[in-house]
Amino acid sequence: MEHVERVLMTLKHKEPDRIPIDLGSVINGMHHVALRKLLKFMGMGDVEILIIDKMQGLGKIPDFILEHFDVDFRHVFVNPPKLNEVRYISEDKFIDEFGITYERHGYYFEIVEGLQPLYNARSPKDIENYSLPAIKDYRVRGMGKIAKMYNEAGYAVVINGATAGIWELAERLHGMSNCLKNLILNPELMESLLDLTLEIHKRFWELILNEAGDYGHIVLQGDDYGTQVGPQMPPKLWERFIFPRLKELISFIKKNAKVKVLLHCCGGIRPFIRKLIEAGVDILNPLQPRARGMNRKEIKREFSGKLIFHGGLDIQYVLPQGTAEEVENEVKDVIETYAPGGEYIFSPAHNIQADVPPENVLAAYRAALRYGRFHK
């Protein structure tokens, strides 16, 4: 069965020959350290690695690795901003095109709280006065050609979004603590800020889909609403501030292209899932198994037939610290839980981090191929 045929059957909640396998986006990629270890372990340590996400430290996974793991998807990315749109302060610190300051801490670049362009915003007027960076055609140039090439090669094409989600971008511009408290203390400010981040996303998606939408099967949008111990905010606040804007964005995307929407949303988000489905989410990732409320058997039982499940393989303990046997057993359990009915796409529950041994990466994908078959 062709890769794209296998994926399209799954998206229709039908069982193909085996579960589709995914790897290589900005939500299920590999930290460049882990990728370097994997390449070295496989005897290809001299292969050059291109960084595709500076903040998360992700390396572009070579096509020969994707082919080796029989990955059914190919991911298409927006071009980075030009050199004159980013201010490099030092090797370990930079300011992006939105005016957000990042600083290296260990393996990652983290946002510096307080050094954000709207951190001190107090009113909708402050939001109006924010100088929005120009969203230019060069950011999407060539995406259509790449998407068409992958499409014609028989892969399912995933078009990755250009920036953090509606809520996440608001947090980056105004500060996470400010955003959370101002949902209650200054709702007018937050309405204005979230209207701004929605508009940014719509502008980006219009450019992206005009360029590559005809060749994509899935679009990937991330927006984290959860933490390890549950939602970031009470469901009523989420339904007031986030839900209508997420629904509007997904409707906008689907009007501009015949695609399914994959939402990446970390943490204990179970109280939001029914409304995510109502908003138009077709595929949900990462199904973070160690977050509160995200028991995979309960999630499958409650939402089977309403969602395609994507991810679920524990990256907090099993993948980095487990034995190869534990990894295999975890993969088997994920597949046995989510796959019946043809509703599951195999993937780690987020990026493969720097501390994951290459033996466990190989064990995970071998197990997915071994246990993911529907028709023996």
C-alpha positions in Angstrom: 0.0 0.0 0.0 1.3 3.5 -0.9 2.2 5.8 2.0 -0.5 8.4 1.1 -3.1 5.7 0.6 -2.4 4.3 4.1 -2.7 7.8 5.6 -5.9 8.7 3.8 -7.6 5.4 4.9 -6.6 6.2 8.5 -8.0 9.8 8.2 -11.3 8.1 7.2 -11.2 5.9 10.4 -10.5 2.8 8.3 -7.8 0.2 9.0 -5.1 0.1 6.3 -2.4 -2.6 6.1 -0.6 -1.0 9.0 -0.7 2.1 11.1 0.9 5.2 9.5 4.3 6.2 11.0 5.3 9.8 11.4 8.6 11.6 12.2 10.3 14.8 11.3 8.1 17.8 12.1 8.6 20.5 14.8 6.5 18.4 17.2 8.0 15.0 16.5 11.4 15.8 15.3 14.8 15.1 16.9 17.1 17.3 18.9 20.3 17.7 16.9 22.3 16.0 19.7 20.0 12.9 19.6 20.1 12.9 15.8 23.9 13.1 15.8 24.0 10.1 18.2 21.6 8.2 16.0 23.6 8.9 12.9 26.9 7.9 14.6 25.3 4.7 15.9 24.2 3.8 12.4 27.7 4.4 11.0 26.9 7.8 9.4 28.4 10.2 11.9 29.8 12.5 9.1 26.4 13.5 7.8 25.9 17.3 8.1 22.9 18.3 10.2 20.8 21.4 9.4 19.0 23.1 12.3 15.4 23.7 11.4 14.2 25.0 14.8 16.7 27.1 16.7 14.5 27.4 19.9 14.0 23.7 20.2 17.4 22.7 18.7 15.8 20.4 16.1 17.9 18.9 13.3 16.4 18.1 9.9 16.1 14.3 9.7 17.7 13.1 6.5 15.5 11.4 4.0 17.4 8.2 4.2 16.5 7.9 7.9 12.8 8.5 7.1 13.0 5.8 4.4 14.8 3.4 6.8 12.0 3.8 9.3 9.4 3.6 6.5 7.9 7.0 7.5 4.6 7.7 5.6 4.8 11.5 5.9 7.0 14.3 4.6 6.9 17.7 6.3 7.1 21.1 4.6 8.4 24.1 6.5 8.1 27.9 6.3 11.4 29.6 5.4 13.2 31.4 8.3 13.2 35.2 8.6 16.0 37.0 6.9 19.2 37.9 8.7 18.3 41.6 9.0 15.0 40.7 10.6 16.7 39.0 13.6 19.0 40.7 16.0 21.8 38.5 17.3 23.1 39.9 20.5 25.6 37.0 21.2 26.0 33.4 20.4 23.6 32.6 23.2 21.1 35.4 22.8 18.9 36.8 20.0 15.7 38.9 19.4 13.4 37.5 16.8 11.3 39.3 14.2 8.5 39.8 16.7 10.8 41.5 19.1 10.9 38.6 21.6 14.2 37.9 23.3 15.6 34.4 23.6 18.5 33.1 25.6 20.3 29.8 25.5 19.9 27.6 28.6 21.5 24.2 28.2 20.2 22.5 25.0 17.4 25.1 24.3 16.7 28.8 23.7 14.2 30.1 26.2 12.1 33.3 26.2 13.4 35.9 28.6 10.5 36.9 30.8 10.2 40.7 30.8 12.0 41.2 27.5 8.9 40.9 25.4 7.5 43.7 23.2 4.1 43.7 24.9 5.2 42.7 28.4 4.1 46.0 29.8 0.9 46.4 27.8 -2.0 47.7 29.8 -4.8 48.5 27.4 -6.0 47.6 23.9 -4.3 50.8 22.7 -1.0 49.3 23.6 -1.8 46.4 21.4 -2.8 48.6 18.5 0.5 50.5 18.8 2.6 47.3 18.5 4.6 47.4 15.3 3.7 44.1 13.6 6.5 42.6 11.5 5.7 42.4 7.8 4.6 38.9 6.8 6.3 38.6 3.4 6.0 36.2 0.5 9.6 35.0 0.8 8.7 33.1 3.9 6.7 30.6 1.8 8.7 30.7 -1.4 9.4 27.2 -2.6 7.1 25.4 -0.2 4.7 24.5 -3.1 7.5 23.0 -5.1 8.6 20.9 -2.2 5.1 19.8 -1.3 4.3 18.9 -4.9 7.5 16.8 -5.1 6.6 14.8 -2.0 3.0 14.5 -3.1 4.1 13.0 -6.4 6.5 10.7 -4.7 3.5 9.1 -2.9 3.9 10.6 0.6 1.3 12.2 2.8 2.3 15.9 3.0 2.1 17.8 6.3 2.4 21.6 6.0 3.9 23.0 9.2 2.6 26.3 10.6 4.8 29.4 10.7 4.8 30.3 14.4 3.5 29.4 17.8 -0.3 29.2 18.2 -2.8 31.9 19.0 -2.4 31.5 22.8 1.3 30.6 22.7 2.2 33.7 20.6 0.2 35.8 23.0 2.2 34.4 25.9 5.5 35.1 24.0 4.5 38.7 23.3 3.0 39.6 26.7 4.5 37.0 29.1 2.9 33.8 30.3 2.2 35.0 33.8 0.8 38.3 32.5 -1.5 36.4 30.1 -2.9 34.1 32.7 -3.6 36.8 35.3 -5.0 39.2 32.7 -7.6 36.7 31.5 -9.3 37.8 34.8 -7.9 41.2 35.7 -7.8 42.7 32.2 -10.0 40.8 29.8 -10.2 43.7 27.4 -6.5 43.7 26.9 -6.5 39.9 26.4 -9.3 40.1 23.8 -7.3 42.6 21.9 -4.1 40.6 22.1 -5.7 37.4 21.0 -7.4 39.2 18.1 -3.9 40.3 17.1 -2.4 36.8 17.3 -5.3 35.3 15.4 -4.8 37.9 12.6 -1.1 37.0 12.4 -2.0 33.4 12.0 -4.6 34.0 9.4 -2.1 36.1 7.4 0.5 33.4 7.5 -1.9 30.6 6.7 -3.2 32.6 3.7 0.3 32.9 2.3 1.2 29.3 3.1 -1.9 27.8 1.6 -1.8 29.9 -1.5 1.7 28.6 -2.1 1.4 24.9 -1.0 -2.2 24.1 -0.1 -3.0 22.2 -3.3 -0.3 19.6 -2.4 -0.9 19.2 1.3 -3.0 16.6 3.1 -2.6 17.8 6.6 -1.7 21.2 8.2 0.0 21.3 11.6 -0.8 24.0 14.1 0.5 24.0 17.6 -1.0 25.7 20.7 -0.4 24.4 24.2 -3.2 24.7 26.7 -2.1 22.2 29.3 0.5 21.6 31.9 1.7 18.3 33.5 -1.0 18.6 36.1 -3.9 19.8 34.0 -5.2 22.8 32.0 -3.4 26.1 32.1 -6.7 27.9 32.8 -10.3 27.0 33.8 -12.3 25.5 30.9 -14.8 28.5 31.1 -12.0 30.9 30.4 -10.6 28.8 27.6 -14.0 28.6 26.1 -14.4 32.4 26.2 -11.0 33.5 25.0 -9.5 30.6 23.0 -12.2 28.4 21.6 -13.9 30.9 19.2 -10.6 32.1 17.8 -9.3 28.6 17.3 -12.5 27.7 15.6 -12.3 30.7 13.3 -8.7 29.9 12.4 -9.5 26.3 11.6 -12.5 27.4 9.5 -10.2 29.8 7.7 -7.7 27.1 6.9 -10.3 24.7 5.6 -11.9 27.3 3.4 -8.5 27.9 1.8 -7.4 24.2 1.3 -8.8 20.7 1.4 -6.8 19.6 4.3 -7.2 17.9 7.7 -6.0 19.9 10.8 -3.5 18.4 13.2 -3.4 20.2 16.5 -0.4 19.8 18.8 -1.5 20.6 22.3 0.7 19.5 25.3 -0.3 18.6 28.8 -3.5 17.6 30.6 -6.0 18.9 28.1 -8.7 16.3 28.5 -11.4 18.9 29.7 -10.9 20.7 26.3 -11.0 17.8 23.9 -14.7 17.8 23.1 -14.5 21.5 22.3 -11.4 21.0 20.2 -13.4 18.6 18.1 -16.2 21.1 17.8 -13.6 23.7 16.7 -12.7 21.5 13.8 -9.6 19.6 15.0 -9.3 16.3 13.1 -6.0 14.9 14.5 -4.8 15.4 18.1 -1.2 15.3 19.3 0.7 14.6 21.5 -1.5 12.6 23.8 1.0 13.2 26.6 0.6 10.0 28.7 2.1 11.2 32.0 0.0 14.3 32.2 -3.0 14.3 34.5 -6.2 13.0 32.9 -4.5 11.7 29.8 -4.9 8.0 30.4 -4.7 6.6 26.9 -7.4 3.9 27.4 -9.9 6.4 28.8 -9.1 8.9 26.0 -9.6 6.2 23.3 -12.9 5.0 24.9 -14.3 8.6 25.2 -13.2 10.0 21.8 -13.0 7.0 19.4 -14.7 7.8 16.2 -14.4 11.5 16.7 -10.6 12.0 16.4 -7.5 10.6 14.8 -4.9 10.0 17.6 -1.3 11.0 16.9 1.6 10.4 19.2 1.3 8.9 22.7 4.7 7.3 23.0 6.1 8.5 26.4 9.2 10.7 26.0 9.4 11.7 29.7 10.6 8.4 31.0 10.3 5.4 28.7 12.1 6.8 25.6 15.0 8.4 27.4 15.4 6.1 30.4 13.7 2.8 29.6 15.4 -0.3 28.3 14.8 -1.3 24.7 12.4 -3.9 26.0 10.4 -1.3 27.9 10.3 0.9 24.8 9.0 -2.0 22.8 6.3 -2.8 25.4 5.3 0.9 25.5 4.9 1.0 21.7 2.9 -2.2 21.7 0.5 -0.8 24.4 0.1 2.5 22.5 -0.8 0.7 19.3 -3.1 -1.8 20.9 -4.9 1.0 22.6 -5.3 3.7 19.9 -5.1 1.8 16.6 -8.4 -0.3 16.5 -10.7 1.2 14.0 -7.8 2.7 12.0 -7.6 5.9 14.1 -3.9 6.1 15.0 -0.7 7.6 13.6 2.4 6.4 15.4 4.8 9.1 16.8 6.6 9.9 19.9 4.6 12.3 22.2 6.7 15.3 21.2 10.3 15.7 20.0 13.0 13.1 20.7 15.2 14.9 23.1 19.0 15.0 23.5 19.0 12.4 26.3 17.4 9.6 24.2 19.8 6.8 23.3 19.8 5.8 19.7 19.1 2.2 20.6 15.7 3.3 22.0 14.9 5.3 18.8 15.5 2.2 16.7 13.6 0.0 19.1 10.6 2.3 19.0 10.3 2.4 15.2 11.0 -1.3 14.8 8.2 -2.0 17.3 5.9 0.3 15.4 6.5 -1.7 12.2 6.2 -5.0 14.0 3.0 -4.4 16.0 1.3 -1.9 13.8 0.0 -4.3 11.2 -3.8 -4.8 10.9 -3.8 -7.6 8.4 -1.2 -10.3 9.1 
